[in-house]
Amino acid sequence: MKNLFLIYLGGDLRGNNIEIHNLIFIIGNKIENIIENIKSVFDKNISNLHIDSYTKIIEVDGYKIEPLEISIQEYIEYRIKKEQLWLINLGGNIKEELQEQHELINVVACSKREAIKKAKNKSKKKLLNIHIDNIMMIEELINMECNVNSNDKKWILKLKKSNDNKNLDKLEINHYYLKL
């Protein structure tokens, strides 16, 4: 069975004074099987590229997440669906800290506006000057990043309402340093 992984990467970019970070979404069976795909996407100007942490996204807002590879025609028809999986990167400050803090929140929503509202309600951090740094529809990202599929196929995220009705998020977070 394929899984949706959110991977938090770090590395050094020539000319920067501190480490830079980025997020990518990858579909695969196990994290060990997708390392080469990760390496293939990144600029050769980044040295010390590494995984800081990753999570397997299993369930969000009471919806089970199932990656499926489908034909282009099925993909066009499927895009009409209402709910989508979103990632919102909230930014803000903590009084005693110089650098901006972030909180990454996954939500299932029908629109960008609804996704932002849900993310702010789910936020656990008490940030000052809270704002949206980024909002991403994950299904669009998985077809642009380093997910290998044939030219006549696309990835979708099938959202299936869970039976437990608790609307919980099920994530397996792994703090895992791995130099690439």
C-alpha positions as CSV (number, residue, x, y, z in Angstrom):
1,M,0.0,0.0,0.0
2,K,1.3,3.5,-0.9
3,N,1.6,6.2,1.8
4,L,1.7,10.0,1.7
5,F,4.8,11.3,3.4
6,L,5.5,14.9,4.4
7,I,9.3,15.3,4.7
8,Y,11.0,18.2,6.4
9,L,14.4,18.8,4.7
10,G,17.4,20.9,5.7
11,G,20.6,22.0,4.0
12,D,23.1,24.7,3.4
13,L,22.7,27.1,0.5
14,R,25.9,28.9,-0.6
15,G,25.8,32.5,0.6
16,N,23.4,31.9,3.5
17,N,24.4,32.2,7.1
18,I,22.0,29.7,8.5
19,E,20.5,26.4,7.4
20,I,17.5,26.5,5.1
21,H,14.5,24.2,5.2
22,N,11.8,23.0,2.8
23,L,8.9,20.6,2.8
24,I,8.1,18.0,0.2
25,F,5.3,15.5,-0.2
26,I,6.2,12.1,-1.5
27,I,4.2,8.9,-2.1
28,G,5.8,5.6,-1.4
29,N,5.7,2.4,0.6
30,K,8.5,3.2,3.1
31,I,10.7,6.2,3.6
32,E,13.8,4.2,2.8
33,N,12.4,3.5,-0.7
34,I,12.0,7.2,-1.7
35,I,15.5,8.6,-0.8
36,E,16.7,8.7,-4.5
37,N,13.5,10.6,-5.5
38,I,14.2,13.3,-2.9
39,K,17.8,13.7,-4.1
40,S,16.7,14.2,-7.7
41,V,14.7,17.3,-7.0
42,F,17.1,19.5,-5.2
43,D,19.4,22.2,-6.5
44,K,23.1,21.1,-6.6
45,N,23.9,24.4,-4.8
46,I,22.5,22.9,-1.6
47,S,25.1,21.1,0.5
48,N,24.6,18.9,3.5
49,L,21.1,18.0,2.3
50,H,19.3,16.0,5.0
51,I,16.0,14.9,6.4
52,D,15.3,16.5,9.7
53,S,11.9,14.7,10.2
54,Y,9.0,13.2,8.4
55,T,5.5,12.0,8.9
56,K,3.3,9.5,7.3
57,I,-0.1,11.3,6.9
58,I,-2.7,8.6,7.7
59,E,-5.9,10.6,8.7
60,V,-6.8,14.3,8.8
61,D,-10.0,15.8,10.2
62,G,-11.6,12.3,10.4
63,Y,-10.7,11.4,6.7
64,K,-8.4,8.5,5.9
65,I,-5.9,9.5,3.3
66,E,-5.2,7.0,0.5
67,P,-2.9,7.8,-2.5
68,L,-4.1,6.3,-5.8
69,E,-2.6,6.5,-9.2
70,I,-5.2,7.0,-11.9
71,S,-5.4,7.8,-15.7
72,I,-5.4,11.4,-16.9
73,Q,-9.1,11.1,-17.9
74,E,-10.1,9.8,-14.5
75,Y,-8.0,12.6,-12.9
76,I,-9.9,15.3,-14.9
77,E,-13.3,13.8,-13.7
78,Y,-12.0,13.3,-10.2
79,R,-10.9,16.9,-9.7
80,I,-14.6,18.0,-9.5
81,K,-14.7,16.5,-6.0
82,K,-15.4,18.9,-3.1
83,E,-13.0,18.1,-0.3
84,Q,-9.3,18.4,-0.7
85,L,-6.3,17.9,1.6
86,W,-4.5,21.2,2.4
87,L,-1.3,22.1,4.2
88,I,-1.2,25.5,5.9
89,N,2.0,27.0,7.2
90,L,1.1,29.5,9.9
91,G,3.7,32.1,10.8
92,G,4.0,34.2,13.9
93,N,6.2,35.3,16.8
94,I,6.9,34.4,20.4
95,K,7.7,37.4,22.5
96,E,11.1,36.1,23.7
97,E,12.3,34.8,20.2
98,L,13.9,36.8,17.4
99,Q,13.1,34.3,14.6
100,E,9.6,33.7,13.2
101,Q,7.9,30.5,14.4
102,H,5.9,28.2,12.3
103,E,3.1,25.7,12.7
104,L,2.3,23.2,9.9
105,I,-1.4,22.2,9.9
106,N,-3.2,19.7,7.7
107,V,-6.9,20.2,7.1
108,V,-9.6,18.7,4.8
109,A,-11.6,21.6,3.2
110,C,-13.6,22.5,0.2
111,S,-11.9,25.9,-0.4
112,K,-8.8,27.9,0.4
113,R,-10.9,30.2,2.7
114,E,-12.3,27.2,4.6
115,A,-8.8,25.6,4.9
116,I,-7.4,28.8,6.5
117,K,-10.3,29.1,9.0
118,K,-9.9,25.4,10.0
119,A,-6.1,25.8,10.4
120,K,-6.4,28.8,12.7
121,N,-9.0,26.9,14.8
122,K,-6.7,23.8,15.0
123,S,-3.6,25.8,15.9
124,K,-2.0,24.8,19.2
125,K,0.8,27.4,19.4
126,K,0.1,30.7,21.0
127,L,1.7,32.9,18.3
128,L,1.7,36.7,18.1
129,N,1.0,38.4,14.8
130,I,-0.3,35.1,13.4
131,H,-0.5,35.0,9.6
132,I,-0.5,32.6,6.7
133,D,3.0,32.1,5.2
134,N,1.9,29.4,2.7
135,I,-1.2,27.4,1.8
136,M,-0.9,24.4,-0.5
137,M,-3.4,22.0,-2.0
138,I,-1.4,18.8,-1.5
139,E,-2.9,16.9,-4.4
140,E,-1.4,19.6,-6.8
141,L,2.0,19.3,-5.1
142,I,2.3,15.5,-5.3
143,N,1.9,15.6,-9.1
144,M,4.7,18.3,-9.4
145,E,7.3,17.1,-7.0
146,C,9.4,13.9,-7.1
147,N,6.7,11.3,-7.3
148,V,7.5,8.9,-10.1
149,N,4.5,8.0,-12.3
150,S,4.1,7.4,-16.0
151,N,3.1,10.2,-18.4
152,D,-0.5,9.0,-18.6
153,K,-1.1,8.7,-14.9
154,K,-1.7,11.2,-12.0
155,W,-1.8,10.8,-8.3
156,I,-4.9,11.6,-6.3
157,L,-5.6,11.5,-2.6
158,K,-8.8,9.5,-1.9
159,L,-10.5,10.9,1.2
160,K,-12.6,8.4,3.0
161,K,-14.6,9.4,6.1
162,S,-13.5,7.4,9.1
163,N,-15.9,5.4,11.1
164,D,-14.8,6.7,14.5
165,N,-16.2,10.2,13.9
166,K,-13.6,11.7,16.2
167,N,-12.2,14.0,13.5
168,L,-8.7,13.3,14.8
169,D,-5.5,13.6,12.8
170,K,-3.4,10.5,12.7
171,L,0.2,11.2,11.9
172,E,3.3,9.2,12.6
173,I,6.0,11.8,13.3
174,N,9.6,10.7,13.1
175,H,12.5,12.9,14.2
176,Y,15.0,11.3,12.0
177,Y,18.3,12.8,10.9
178,L,19.4,11.3,7.6
179,K,22.1,12.8,5.4
180,L,21.3,12.5,1.7
